[in-house]
Amino acid sequence: MPDMKLDDRVRDSERRVGELEGSFQFLSKQLSGVHKSVLEIQSEFGELRSEMGDFRLEVNQRFDAIPEIVASAVAGALRS
Protein backbone atom coordinates (compact mmCIF):
# COMPACT_ATOMS: atom_id res chain seq x y z
CA MET A 1 0.00 0.00 0.00
CA PRO A 2 2.79 2.54 0.68
CA ASP A 3 4.02 1.88 -2.88
CA MET A 4 0.65 3.06 -4.23
CA LYS A 5 1.01 6.38 -2.48
CA LEU A 6 4.49 6.77 -3.89
CA ASP A 7 3.27 5.89 -7.41
CA ASP A 8 0.44 8.41 -7.06
CA ARG A 9 2.85 11.09 -5.90
CA VAL A 10 5.20 10.37 -8.81
CA ARG A 11 2.31 10.52 -11.31
CA ASP A 12 1.07 13.76 -9.75
CA SER A 13 4.55 15.26 -9.92
CA GLU A 14 4.95 14.19 -13.55
CA ARG A 15 1.57 15.73 -14.37
CA ARG A 16 2.53 19.03 -12.73
CA VAL A 17 5.88 19.09 -14.51
CA GLY A 18 4.06 18.48 -17.80
CA GLU A 19 1.72 21.40 -17.09
CA LEU A 20 4.68 23.65 -16.29
CA GLU A 21 6.46 22.60 -19.48
CA GLY A 22 3.33 23.39 -21.50
CA SER A 23 3.05 26.81 -19.88
CA PHE A 24 6.73 27.45 -20.51
CA GLN A 25 6.39 26.54 -24.19
CA PHE A 26 3.38 28.86 -24.54
CA LEU A 27 5.22 31.75 -22.89
CA SER A 28 8.33 31.06 -24.93
CA LYS A 29 6.34 31.37 -28.16
CA GLN A 30 4.69 34.56 -26.93
CA LEU A 31 8.05 36.09 -26.00
CA SER A 32 9.47 35.13 -29.38
CA GLY A 33 6.62 37.02 -31.05
CA VAL A 34 7.16 40.04 -28.82
CA HIS A 35 10.88 39.99 -29.59
CA LYS A 36 10.19 40.03 -33.34
CA SER A 37 7.79 42.94 -32.87
CA VAL A 38 10.35 44.89 -30.83
CA LEU A 39 12.98 44.36 -33.54
CA GLU A 40 10.56 45.63 -36.20
CA ILE A 41 9.73 48.69 -34.11
CA GLN A 42 13.43 49.41 -33.56
CA SER A 43 14.00 49.23 -37.30
CA GLU A 44 11.09 51.57 -38.01
CA PHE A 45 12.31 54.07 -35.40
CA GLY A 46 15.80 53.92 -36.90
CA GLU A 47 14.39 54.81 -40.30
CA LEU A 48 12.25 57.58 -38.78
CA ARG A 49 15.26 58.97 -36.91
CA SER A 50 17.21 59.05 -40.18
CA GLU A 51 14.37 60.83 -41.97
CA MET A 52 14.08 63.36 -39.13
CA GLY A 53 17.82 64.01 -39.35
CA ASP A 54 17.50 64.70 -43.07
CA PHE A 55 14.52 67.00 -42.41
CA ARG A 56 16.42 68.86 -39.68
CA LEU A 57 19.37 69.36 -42.03
CA GLU A 58 17.07 70.76 -44.73
CA VAL A 59 15.37 73.14 -42.27
CA ASN A 60 18.74 74.34 -40.95
CA GLN A 61 19.96 74.99 -44.49
CA ARG A 62 16.87 77.06 -45.22
CA PHE A 63 17.26 79.06 -42.02
CA ASP A 64 20.91 79.65 -42.85
CA ALA A 65 19.83 81.09 -46.20
CA ILE A 66 17.36 83.61 -44.67
CA PRO A 67 19.91 86.40 -44.02
CA GLU A 68 21.12 86.25 -47.62
CA ILE A 69 17.58 86.28 -48.96
CA VAL A 70 16.61 89.24 -46.75
CA ALA A 71 19.78 91.14 -47.66
CA SER A 72 19.11 90.60 -51.35
CA ALA A 73 15.50 91.77 -50.97
CA VAL A 74 16.53 94.85 -49.03
CA ALA A 75 19.26 95.69 -51.55
CA GLY A 76 16.75 95.30 -54.37
CA ALA A 77 14.25 97.54 -52.59
CA LEU A 78 16.88 100.20 -51.98
CA ARG A 79 17.88 100.22 -55.65
CA SER A 80 14.32 100.87 -56.71
trRosetta pair geometry for C-beta under 8 A, 3 or more apart (Angstrom, degrees):
i j d omega theta_ij theta_ji phi_ij phi_ji
1 4 5.6 -44 -159 21 43 116
1 5 7.3 40 149 -15 66 98
2 5 5.7 -50 -157 33 43 112
2 6 6.5 43 148 -18 69 104
3 6 5.5 -55 -150 39 37 113
3 7 6.2 39 151 -21 69 104
4 7 5.7 -51 -146 37 31 111
4 8 6.3 33 153 -19 64 106
5 8 5.6 -52 -147 37 31 113
5 9 6.3 32 153 -20 64 106
6 9 5.6 -54 -147 36 31 111
6 10 6.3 32 153 -20 65 104
7 10 5.7 -53 -147 36 31 111
7 11 6.3 30 154 -17 65 106
8 11 5.8 -54 -146 38 30 110
8 12 6.2 31 154 -19 65 108
9 12 5.6 -53 -144 38 30 112
9 13 6.2 32 154 -19 64 106
10 13 5.7 -54 -148 37 30 111
10 14 6.3 31 153 -19 64 106
11 14 5.7 -54 -147 37 31 112
11 15 6.3 34 153 -22 64 105
12 15 5.6 -51 -148 34 31 113
12 16 6.5 29 154 -17 64 105
13 16 5.8 -55 -148 37 32 109
13 17 6.3 33 154 -19 66 106
14 17 5.7 -53 -146 37 31 112
14 18 6.3 36 152 -22 63 105
15 18 5.6 -55 -152 34 31 114
15 19 6.6 32 151 -20 64 103
16 19 5.6 -50 -149 33 35 113
16 20 6.4 34 152 -17 66 104
17 20 5.7 -54 -149 38 33 111
17 21 6.3 35 152 -21 66 104
18 21 5.7 -52 -146 35 31 112
18 22 6.4 33 154 -19 64 104
19 22 5.7 -54 -151 35 31 112
19 23 6.5 30 152 -17 65 105
20 23 5.7 -53 -148 38 33 111
20 24 6.2 36 152 -22 66 106
21 24 5.5 -53 -146 36 31 114
21 25 6.4 33 154 -20 65 103
22 25 5.8 -53 -149 34 31 110
22 26 6.5 32 152 -19 64 105
23 26 5.7 -54 -151 35 33 113
23 27 6.3 27 155 -13 67 108
24 27 5.9 -58 -146 41 30 107
24 28 6.0 36 154 -25 65 108
25 28 5.5 -52 -144 34 29 116
25 29 6.6 30 156 -18 63 103
26 29 6.0 -59 -156 34 29 108
26 30 6.5 27 150 -17 64 108
27 30 5.4 -54 -147 38 36 113
27 31 6.1 35 156 -18 69 105
28 31 5.9 -54 -145 38 29 109
28 32 6.4 35 152 -24 62 105
29 32 5.6 -51 -149 31 32 115
29 33 6.7 33 152 -17 63 103
30 33 5.8 -56 -156 35 33 111
30 34 6.5 32 149 -18 66 105
31 34 5.4 -51 -145 37 37 113
31 35 6.2 42 153 -24 67 103
32 35 5.7 -51 -149 32 30 114
32 36 6.7 31 152 -18 62 102
33 36 5.8 -53 -151 34 33 110
33 37 6.5 32 151 -18 65 106
34 37 5.6 -56 -151 37 34 113
34 38 6.3 36 151 -22 67 104
35 38 5.7 -52 -147 34 32 112
35 39 6.5 32 153 -19 64 104
36 39 5.8 -55 -151 35 32 111
36 40 6.5 32 151 -19 65 105
37 40 5.7 -54 -150 35 33 112
37 41 6.4 32 153 -19 66 105
38 41 5.7 -54 -148 37 32 111
38 42 6.3 36 152 -21 65 104
39 42 5.6 -50 -147 34 32 113
39 43 6.5 34 153 -20 63 104
40 43 5.7 -55 -152 34 32 113
40 44 6.4 30 152 -17 66 106
41 44 5.7 -54 -147 38 33 111
41 45 6.2 31 155 -17 67 106
42 45 5.8 -57 -146 39 30 109
42 46 6.3 36 152 -25 64 105
43 46 5.6 -52 -151 31 31 115
43 47 6.7 28 152 -16 64 103
44 47 5.8 -54 -152 36 33 109
44 48 6.3 33 151 -18 66 107
45 48 5.4 -52 -143 39 35 113
45 49 6.1 41 154 -24 67 103
46 49 5.7 -50 -146 33 29 112
46 50 6.6 31 152 -19 61 104
47 50 5.7 -54 -153 34 33 113
47 51 6.4 31 151 -17 66 105
48 51 5.6 -54 -148 38 33 110
48 52 6.2 33 153 -19 67 106
49 52 5.7 -54 -146 37 30 111
49 53 6.4 36 152 -23 63 104
50 53 5.6 -52 -152 32 31 114
50 54 6.7 31 150 -17 63 103
51 54 5.7 -53 -152 35 35 112
51 55 6.3 36 150 -20 67 105
52 55 5.4 -51 -145 37 35 113
52 56 6.2 39 153 -22 66 103
53 56 5.7 -50 -145 34 30 112
53 57 6.5 34 153 -21 62 104
54 57 5.7 -54 -152 34 31 113
54 58 6.5 31 152 -18 64 105
55 58 5.7 -56 -151 36 32 111
55 59 6.3 31 152 -18 67 106
56 59 5.7 -54 -147 37 32 110
56 60 6.2 32 155 -19 65 107
57 60 5.8 -55 -147 37 29 111
57 61 6.4 31 154 -21 63 106
58 61 5.7 -54 -150 34 31 112
58 62 6.6 29 153 -17 64 104
59 62 5.8 -57 -152 36 32 110
59 63 6.4 29 152 -16 67 106
60 63 5.7 -55 -146 39 32 109
60 64 6.2 36 153 -23 65 106
61 64 5.6 -52 -147 34 31 114
61 65 6.6 29 153 -21 62 107
62 65 5.7 -58 -152 34 33 111
62 66 7.2 56 147 -45 62 87
63 66 5.6 -25 -160 -8 42 118
64 67 7.8 -49 177 20 39 97
65 68 5.6 -63 -165 45 58 112
65 69 5.8 58 142 -26 84 108
66 69 5.6 -59 -144 38 32 111
66 70 6.1 28 160 -17 69 107
67 70 5.8 -55 -143 39 30 108
67 71 6.1 31 157 -20 65 108
68 71 5.7 -53 -142 37 29 111
68 72 6.3 30 157 -19 63 107
69 72 5.9 -56 -150 36 28 111
69 73 6.4 27 152 -18 63 107
70 73 5.7 -56 -148 37 32 111
70 74 6.2 29 155 -18 67 107
71 74 5.8 -55 -144 38 30 109
71 75 6.2 30 156 -18 65 107
72 75 5.8 -53 -144 38 29 111
72 76 6.3 30 155 -19 63 107
73 76 5.7 -55 -148 37 29 112
73 77 6.3 28 153 -19 64 107
74 77 5.6 -54 -147 36 32 111
74 78 6.3 31 154 -19 65 107
75 78 5.8 -56 -146 37 30 110
75 79 6.5 32 154 -22 63 106
76 79 5.8 -55 -150 32 31 112
76 80 6.8 36 152 -29 62 104
77 80 5.8 -51 -156 22 34 115
